[in-house]
Amino acid sequence: MSRTGSVVRDTKETAIRVEVDLDGSGKVDVSTGVPFFDHMLDQLGRHGRLDLTVHADGDLQIDEHHTVEDVGIALGQALAEAWGDRAGVERFGDAQVPIDEALTRVAIDLSGRPYLVWDVDAPVELIGTFETSLLKHFWESVVANARITLHVHNVSGDNTHHVFESVFKACAVALRRAVATTGGGGVPSTKGVLQ
């Protein structure tokens, strides 16, 4: 059975297309018009071993906020579509990923209950022209629309690029582990549902 999700989101602010295959090989095709964000999404697909397509055309003449937020919404919806009722998945996943001096710990629960714990302090507020505060908002949007619990704890890091690269890689690895199929056909919950 195919575990894929596809979402098109068109608003007055953005036009977004996201496709995800949970059983992919890490093939990534990303173009949002926001270079640093593209780099982070590339990490998510490659290290999550997701086939990930993200194309976005947003109102970048204003700023990057709407593009980053709407990609998060669409990605969360595509992930939710891809895993359906979550039957047969591991459900929980965690990872610790170092990038040089930076280390981030992440835990994911495909709980059906959106909750984000974000313990990430960026040493600087801008990477080039990209506002690093948008990355928390991106994950808030993913969590709300995928209906997952996500804990992100950056343990160390002096270089902001390294900090966020370790965040995205750790999220990718934890997600890969959470969506892994267990061989059992049921929903991994004593309630019988994850919602």
ChimeraX attribute file (.defattr): number of C-alpha atoms within 10 A of each C-alpha:
attribute: neighborCount
match mode: 1-to-1
recipient: residues
	/A:1	3
	/A:2	9
	/A:3	16
	/A:4	21
	/A:5	22
	/A:6	18
	/A:7	20
	/A:8	15
	/A:9	14
	/A:10	14
	/A:11	10
	/A:12	7
	/A:13	14
	/A:14	19
	/A:15	18
	/A:16	22
	/A:17	20
	/A:18	25
	/A:19	21
	/A:20	24
	/A:21	23
	/A:22	23
	/A:23	18
	/A:24	17
	/A:25	15
	/A:26	19
	/A:27	16
	/A:28	20
	/A:29	16
	/A:30	20
	/A:31	17
	/A:32	21
	/A:33	16
	/A:34	18
	/A:35	14
	/A:36	17
	/A:37	21
	/A:38	18
	/A:39	14
	/A:40	19
	/A:41	24
	/A:42	24
	/A:43	23
	/A:44	26
	/A:45	28
	/A:46	19
	/A:47	19
	/A:48	26
	/A:49	21
	/A:50	24
	/A:51	20
	/A:52	26
	/A:53	20
	/A:54	21
	/A:55	18
	/A:56	22
	/A:57	16
	/A:58	25
	/A:59	16
	/A:60	15
	/A:61	6
	/A:62	9
	/A:63	14
	/A:64	19
	/A:65	18
	/A:66	18
	/A:67	25
	/A:68	23
	/A:69	21
	/A:70	24
	/A:71	27
	/A:72	24
	/A:73	24
	/A:74	25
	/A:75	31
	/A:76	26
	/A:77	23
	/A:78	25
	/A:79	25
	/A:80	23
	/A:81	18
	/A:82	22
	/A:83	20
	/A:84	12
	/A:85	16
	/A:86	25
	/A:87	21
	/A:88	17
	/A:89	21
	/A:90	20
	/A:91	23
	/A:92	19
	/A:93	21
	/A:94	21
	/A:95	20
	/A:96	19
	/A:97	21
	/A:98	20
	/A:99	18
	/A:100	13
	/A:101	13
	/A:102	21
	/A:103	21
	/A:104	27
	/A:105	21
	/A:106	26
	/A:107	22
	/A:108	26
	/A:109	22
	/A:110	27
	/A:111	20
	/A:112	19
	/A:113	17
	/A:114	19
	/A:115	17
	/A:116	19
	/A:117	15
	/A:118	15
	/A:119	14
	/A:120	18
	/A:121	18
	/A:122	18
	/A:123	13
	/A:124	13
	/A:125	14
	/A:126	13
	/A:127	11
	/A:128	9
	/A:129	12
	/A:130	17
	/A:131	15
	/A:132	21
	/A:133	15
	/A:134	18
	/A:135	20
	/A:136	17
	/A:137	15
	/A:138	22
	/A:139	24
	/A:140	22
	/A:141	24
	/A:142	27
	/A:143	25
	/A:144	19
	/A:145	21
	/A:146	26
	/A:147	22
	/A:148	23
	/A:149	19
	/A:150	27
	/A:151	17
	/A:152	23
	/A:153	19
	/A:154	23
	/A:155	16
	/A:156	18
	/A:157	22
	/A:158	14
	/A:159	16
	/A:160	18
	/A:161	20
	/A:162	19
	/A:163	25
	/A:164	23
	/A:165	23
	/A:166	28
	/A:167	29
	/A:168	26
	/A:169	28
	/A:170	29
	/A:171	30
	/A:172	26
	/A:173	25
	/A:174	25
	/A:175	28
	/A:176	25
	/A:177	20
	/A:178	21
	/A:179	26
	/A:180	16
	/A:181	16
	/A:182	14
	/A:183	10
	/A:184	11
	/A:185	11
	/A:186	14
	/A:187	17
	/A:188	20
	/A:189	12
	/A:190	7
	/A:191	8
	/A:192	10
	/A:193	14
	/A:194	18
	/A:195	13
